[in-house]
Each structure stands twice: as C-alpha cells, then as structure tokens.
Amino acid sequence: MQSWKPNPRAKPFIPRQQRSLYLTWKYKLTNQRAVRRFCQTGAVLFLLAMYVLLLCVPFLAPQTGAVLFLLAMYVLLLCVPFLAPQTGAVLFLLVTVIVNIKLILDTRRAAIEEAAQEYDEALPNMETPRRPQSGRKVLDIEVYSSRSKVHVAVDGTTVLEDEMREQGRGIHVIVLNQATGHVMAKRIFDTYSPHEDEAMVLFLNMVTRGRVLIFTVKDEGSFHLKEAAKTLLKELGSQVSLSLSWRDMWTLVVKKGGRVYGEKHSKSPALSTWGDPVLLKTEVQLTASEDAECLWPDTEMNRRRKIFCSKVEGYGSICSCKDPAPIEFNPDPLSENKVYDVPVAVIAGNRPNYLYRMLRSLLSAQGVNPHMITVFIDGYYEEPMDVVELFGLKGVQHTPISIKNARVSQHYKASLTATFNLHPDAQFAIVLEEDLDISVDFFSFLSQTVHLLEEDESLYCISAWNDQGYEHTAEDPALLYRVESMPGLGWVLKKSLYKDELEPKWPTPEKLWDWDMWMRMPEQRKDRECVIPDVSRSYHFGIIGLNMNGYFHEVYFKKHKLNTVPNVQFKKVDSLKNDAYETEIQRLLGEAELLDHSKNPCEDSFIPDTEGKTYIMYIKMEQEADSTAWTELAKCLHVWDLDVRGNHKGLWRLFRKKNHILVVGSPVSPYSIKKPAQVTPIHLEPPPKEEGAAPEQT
Amino acid sequence: MPRINKSVILALLTVTSSVFLLFQLYYYKQYLSKDGVRNFNSLSANDAQWQVVKKFLDLVGRHNLPVYLIDPLTLGLLTPHTQQLKESDSKGPSCKYFCALREFTTFALLAKLWKYDSALARSAAEKGFEFLELRGKDPRLAGMDDLSGTEIPLHFIFKLQSHAVHLVVFYERSGNYLWHGPLRLKPNMDRKFVPFRKLDFGHQAGAYDRPELLLTSIDGLEMRIPKNVSRFLGEVANSRFLECRYKEARAFYQLYPDDTSQEAVQFRKNAKTLLHLAARTLSSLGMRFWLSSGTCLGWFRQCSVIPHSKDVDLGIWIKDYRSDIIPAFQRAGLSLKHKFGKEEDSLELSFQAQDVKLDIFFFYEEEDHVWNGGTQAKSGKKFKYMFPKFTLCWTELVELKVQVPCETMDYIEANYGKSWNVPVKTWDWKSSPANVQENGVWPVGEWDEVIQVY
C-alpha cells in the first residue's frame, strides 16, 4: 500500500494522512476489543468529521461535481461500519484511496489544461503597442505648406507628405474623426485649374458636421478658387480665405461647424515668387465617441454603417444621421434564376468611390445573390475593404505582384483561381470590374443565356457589353449577337475554359500584357465567339484608370447605351447557337434591302428615314486584316474605331435611325456572295495624316 | 488469533482496496467524459446530454443550419442497430444514445448550404448557451497567389451547463471533398471554456468525402446522420489533411520560374487527367494509394505536377494488392506497359496512357522501414528503395483529393536526398535516388514471370 505512489505530485499530501491512518489502523488491529468499541462509538463520529471536512472541499476545488460524486460514494460507505464493525478499517483505507484518486484527477485535469495549449494559434505576439486612449484626449497637429512640399502630422505620425515635383499642386484636404483622430479622407483639389473648386465645395458639403478638417496649399491653390469656395471656407472659420491669392501659402485646422484650431497664411510678395513656407502647430481636443455618432436604430445593417461612417468620409448621405441612404436594396428575385448560384467576382483596385457605385448597382439588380459576390482587391487598401464590409459582402485582398498591366493581369488570375476555389461546384463565374454600372436586368440576361455556354462549344463567353452599342447605334433590348471579339466588361467565364486552357498558360508576371488583350489573341480564343446583347447590360463609368483618361472616356464610353428596361425577354435565344445563327443571318440577309452605295455613308441621308427596316451595305475588305474601310466608317458612325470589334465573319450589325443595318466586308465575308454583281463595295480612305483628327469627330 | 488474522486482514484489505481503486479509476474515466456534474442531484445526469442536444437542434432548426451528427461515439453505438433504429423510435423516449456521460456531442455544418448570420450568437445566448466561435484562415485562398480574406468560421462550441455541442464547419474544396480546419485558440480566448483536448475533431485539419445524409430520429430527436455510418467512421480515423506548402512553393518558383511552354501545359493536363482516372479506378477497387516519387515531390515542392517528370508515380501497400488491378486499368483504357516482380517481392506495374506513363510501386512493410523494389529489364537486376515508416494524410493536387505520406519531408529526403529543392532534369532511377540499394538478381528461371515488358 505504501509503495503505491500514484503521482509524484500527490506525495506531499498523502504520507501525512496515510501515516496517521496507518497508526490508527495498526492500533486497532492489535487491540480488537478497543477497535470494536471505537468503531461502535467513536468511529462514526470521526468519519462524520471527515465528511464535514471533505464537504468544504467543493467550495475550494473548481470542479465541484467531482467532489459531490465522491461524497455520494462516502454516503454509501457510511453504512459499512454499521454492518460490520471490523470493516471500519477498510473504510479508512478506502478514504485514503479516494483522497489519492482525487489528487490524481486534479493533477490530470491540470495536465489537460496544459495540453490544450496545443490548440493555441502559433502566432507571434505582434500586438502593436497602442497609446492608452484614456490618458490623452488631445491631438497634436502639425501642418506645413510650401511651394514644393506639404506635410501633415497627427500626434507625430505623418498622415500626408507630398514633395514630389510637378505633382500634388493645389489644396490638400484631410478629414479626421473628432473622437478617434483617424484619417477618414484625404483629397487634393488642384484649384489652380478650373472647376476643381466646385469639386472641393461638393466634398466639403458632404463631410459630416463635427469632423476635423485640415487644409494646406502646395505650390498654388488660388488661381481658380472662385468666390463660392472662398465663402464656404470663410463660413468654416477661415479668416483669410477671401484674401487668398496667387502663390500664397496657407494652412487651416477647423472643426466643421465648430471652432478654429489654427490658421496660418503667408502672402506671396511678388508674382514671380511664392509666399514663405508656413508651419502651423496646434492641438485638437478629442470629443467623446458618442458625440461623433448618429443615433441610428440598432440593426445589423446600421452596425455596419456605424463602423463605416466612423472610418471614412466622402460617401454622401450614407452617413447622414437623419435620412441615411440605404445600403440594402432587396431587388425582386428572378423566377427560374439560372445564375443564382454562379459566383460573382468583382475585380477592384484602389478606387473605393467607384467600388461603392459599382456595388450599389450590382446589389440593386434583380436576381442578385449577395452571398455569391466576392470583391477581389488588388493590394492591402483599407478603404475599398471598408466599402465591401459596408455592404456586408466578402472581400479578398491580394498582395500585389508585378507592375502596371502585368499587375492587373496577375490580379485577374488570382481572383479567378480563387473564385473557382471558393466555389468548387460552380461551372461558371461572372466577372465584373469596379468601374461598371450594371443594368437592372443583368442577371436576367445571363440567366436566359448561360445555357448557351454549356450547349455550344463554339462559344468563348457571354458578355454584357456591346462594343458598338452606343446611344445612337443600339436599339433592341431583346436582341442578341454573336461576335468574334471578347468584349469583357461584365462577362461569364466557363470553368473548364479557365481551368483547362487559360489558367495553365496565363501570362506570367514578367510579361507586361493586358489580360483582355491576351484573351483576345487567336491562340487563346481559337475562333470561338461571345454572345452579347445589342443594348449593353453594363456601363463603363471609370474615368481614372490604368488605360483610361477623361478624353478617352468622353469619346468612347460616355455615350454607351445601358439598358434600363426591366424583365426583358430575349428573342430566339437558341438561334445564337453556332448553326442556328447562320440560319438567322441568312434570313436577315434575305429580307435586307440594299442601301444606295453611290451615297456617302457618312451622310445622314445614307439611311432612309424609315423605322424597323433591315438594310444591308457592303464595304471593301480584301482580307481579314484589312480594316481600313470599316475603321473609317466606324469613325463617321461614332462607334469604336480603335480596333476591329463586334463583327461576326466580316459582318457588323447595328442600328441607325431605328433600322437594323448589316455591314458586310466584301469579299472577305462569306455573306458577300449575296452582293449583287453591279454593286461596288464602299471604300473610305483615311484622311491624310497632317489633317489630324477626322472632322466628323467634332 | 489476532496475530494470525493481522496478516490475513492486511492482505484482504490490500486486495479489496486495490479492487476498489481500480473500480474507482474505471468509474472516474467514464465520469471524465462528462464535464462536471453540477446538477447531479437535481436533474438526472443522463438526461443532460439529451437536453442540450435537443436545445441545440431547436436552435439550429430555427436558423436553418444544415447540420448532421458526426459524433464518433454516438455513431459508433448506432452502427449495429441502424436497422432497428426506426422501430425503437416509435417506442418512445427511451434514451439510448444521448445519455452516456459525455462532455461533448459533435455535429457538422455544411458551409455551402449555410449563410452566415450573426443573429446565431444572440439566439444561442437566449437559449442559455455559452457560445464560442473559432475562426481561421481560408485555405481556399491560400494558393499560389497571395490572397487574404476575412477569416472564416471553422468551429463553434455551444456550452450549456455540463454539456457542450461542438459544431465543426465543413467547407467544399476543389476535388469534390469536404474540409474542416484545425481548432486553434486565439491568445485572448478562454482555454478552459471546455476541455479542448478531448474534442474528437479539430486537433488537425481533416478531409472527408461528401457523405450522403439520412434523416432519422435518435432518442426521439430528428437529425441527419451520414447514411453509411461505418464508412464515415472509417474516414474519421484517417482524415488528417495537409495543406500544400504554398509559401515555399512560391519561393521555389521565384528561383525557378514555372515552365509554361505548350508541351509543359499539355503534359500537366495529361497528368491531371491520368491522376483523376487512376484515383477513380483504384477507389473502385477499394485500394488506397499515395503520391510517390516525382509526383509526390511535385506536390511537396511546387504544389503542382513537375512538367519534365514525364510520368505519374503512385505507391500502394502490398497488403492492399488485388490481382484485378491490371484488368481494371485496362478497362479504364490504359495498356499494361510492364510488370516487374511478383506479389511476394518487388512488385511494380507500369501503364501507358496517351503520352504519360503511370508507375505503380508496391510497398513492403518491415519492422523499422518500408521499401519498394525496382527491376532492370535487360539484366534482371533487382533494386530496393528504402523509406522510413510513414502514415498517410490527405491533400489536394490538381483538383483531386489524394493521399501523401504525412511525414512527407522524410519520405522525399529518403528518395531524393537533402537537395530535393533543386530541380534535376536528368534522373536515373537506378543510381540517382538516395535510398537505392542493389538487391541481387532475379533467378533466370523466374524471368518470364517477374520481367514482363509489353
């Protein structure tokens, strides 16, 4: 018995008890009579005392249940002495045993808890030391304004530094949260240039009252700063805004609708020189966080709104206390929605305002399934992620690889791979970009057409975008085309195409290719076609972008038509299949009236003033690569003319004056056999180079 | 008399107390599988688990959570009685399965059919549950591209008094299987919330086939269970899942850019098709297999098929060998290229599919190592490739759930030496491997049997 050591930890405890018990027991054995007496009288009392002692243990030990259980055992054992006094001795032994067991169990439990550490996350302790919030309620702010550099520091942390040459001219504005001191928005308005002051006024009006505004000028900020903007600045609390003039340096820190924390101004002494640099140092008293928040009803949706509005500024009435803009839209569901379970990948960069507009239109489209949407953000940008979370969607961030086009291209690949990983059952994916509006019937369009991708091997994609679908050239919302190009801008990708063909040979990071150009290459497209609607189901609104600028957008994208009619039922969807489409084209060719080829196709009178008719014209096209005549025609039609898009076997289909026009490249197109022999295909020569832009374009 | 009795009594006492000690230990072990017995004297303890499970099922029913029972112990009790299950239900609430003294009951949640709703935590609290949600990284994003999303819920624990329900979230992965994550506590979490050590799931990540589910009633509670319980329980034991080492693979590709030539793309495509076909064929025979040699190296080093390897290598335990493997592959459209060795010694099969060869090596288990054999056709020489012992883990390669040795690094190092991380284009199977040994020569008389080349 003594040699039985259950556990080294139990050691200090047991011997003491054991010895005393053992002595009693020895004494009893050598003195039978005494034992009997003792048992009959004292033993029960003694045991009771023991029980009482043990009773206390539950209050000390955490696992009370165990002790209770043991007590139950004791009660059972209590009967034993009364039945056979001799066995009283056994009882003592048992008590020892029980105490031992309890100790084992206790140590075992400790071991279990230790072992649970295996489940700890292997995370280095990386918690960033944070300034205790309670201690300090004041922010130190430093603002610097000069010809070549602006700088803003909040509590010693630089939140803005711009000393790049030839960049960042104008008024920099920073919005801070008045309760936390977080930067909520950073904008720059080049008020040296026209209309930028209007944008600034718009922005400042949108900022919630109570926010801290920081202004600083770099280089020049007054040339096109008009009266309205100056007055607004004065209303905000500026003393000098009205007199701000050419090449003055200026800084201002104010609370919107509240006090001025500081303002510094240095006048430019002469036209050719700048004012001396100014450095403003001031302190801003932080307010209680409750004061910085609106009292929206406590719903799941408003909790998201609250988080969003405490972090960023510049999203209009989303954060309005009285009448906030909705962030849930609940559009009508579609009956028989075939794309309800198709994942939607939104490819995004760091253009959070665009993303906001995009997601709003996406979530308003009929038949949308928010659970299938994932936004893929190229880079660890916070604000786009805030927008994603505002709408309660899933966002994924991508460590940027490579540069420029290749970076976009790698981001596309990563996003598409992840989309099919996240939805292993999906056979398709819908691919969108952050600078698209989509039409209300976007999903209805896809739901009606997606089966074509399954049934017709000669299809490459289904796209919501018609490259030639401008306000004046698209007409029929229920009409579909087959085209040899890959329009992108809201399209459906088949998983097998991606997994078997595209993903394995996707351009590697060192190749600076556009992913869409790459997808359009013959090696990839392999003569397959895309199905598109006559009236686009997406609208490209992005003006800033990698391949985009204001002029380009104005000319090629602004007048693009976006369908606004809900619940359009497409006509003859199955006639879009390979062979059926040829039959359909033959039918069209049969009914088409020949246009007068002696007229100038750029003249308005070229197309008769009719409605709902089908006309045909032939243009010169000696070989597939010969696009001179088409390009010139496209220019005067004001459609996409930068490369050849939207054709099917040398045939373009578009609308003019509500008539359907078939443009056939002759003799390359197989459809040109229908051309009457006496008709000469129209040929348009490009204007001589020195004349510059074609006059039609004005 | 007292003197004689003393030793007798002493012996008797020792025996009784040891017996009692054993009894107590046994009893306590049972008791340990239930956490605490606070309501021991108030409620019937047996009832506690049943009550908690009932409340839990009410809760998930209200939130439309697609859950099913995966508790190995409860399902284990079920197996022999599955047939009588229906009859016993009608008899009334005789509590058979949910009344063992247990601390946990484990359920699975299918993530695909479930829309995350933060209201769950609130209504769990209303029902009196203490609620713990454990999140982790989404492995589906952790591919070659460095993506990071919001952490996904991996485990939930609903604790009510002495009993807890462990809800394991199963995610669909490419390769048509279900995956659950490991359970890892964040630094600020309560380590004693439940005895995590004793959970049946979550020690490691696991991979499972999609089970067919059966709606049934157990102890009067309606719930779903895997239709084929014994098959599911078999999976539990061997479910450990290894994620590919994407980070290392990215670093490898930084050093040795991937081959995206037409031939490489084509080979990978063929190898993928062949691997899928082999997996189908072998699983129809019920033969376990794992990625071996170059295919295993490709997975381990670059999470892909090595384009210049030109074949697909699989390993199979010789104890799993079935003689109908050759006709099965022939039916699947592959032709036997060669067969070396025999079932008793150094068996190796090779099949030809289009442009890719499928090599199947059979592994023989010894006391302290395992080995597979090689044979040189022209000389009849035998070779032996030695590996340290290993167990099998699941992983994913080319959209397929496959097994690899869990101790992959040891396996690869045995085969390729320490410099496995450097690509080698010329490889001689007779001399290059680090673990090759000459193993004598086949007796000429046996050549017809042990060297068959087609």
Interface residues (C-beta under 8 A of the other chain):
Chain A: M1 L29 T30 Q32 Q63 T64 G65 A66 L68 F69 A72 M73 Q86 A89 V90 L93 L94 T96 V97 I98 N100 I101 L105 I112 E113 A115 A116 Q117 E118 Y119 D120 E121 A122 L123 N125 E300 H371 T374 F376 K394 G395 V396 Q397 H398 T399 I401 Q410 K413 A414 T417 A418 F420 N421 L422 H423 P424 D425 K499 D500 P504 K505 W506 T508 E510
Chain B: P2 N5 K6 I9 L13 T14 T16 S17 F20 L21 Q24 L25 Y28 Y31 L32 D35 G36 V37 R38 F40 N41 K112 K115 S118 A119 D138 R140 L141 G143 M144 D145 D146 L147 S148 G149 T150 S162 E172 R173 S174 G175 N176 L183 R184 L185 K186 P187 R191 K192 P195 F196 R197 K198 G202 H203 P257 D258 T260 Q262 V265 R268 K269 E399
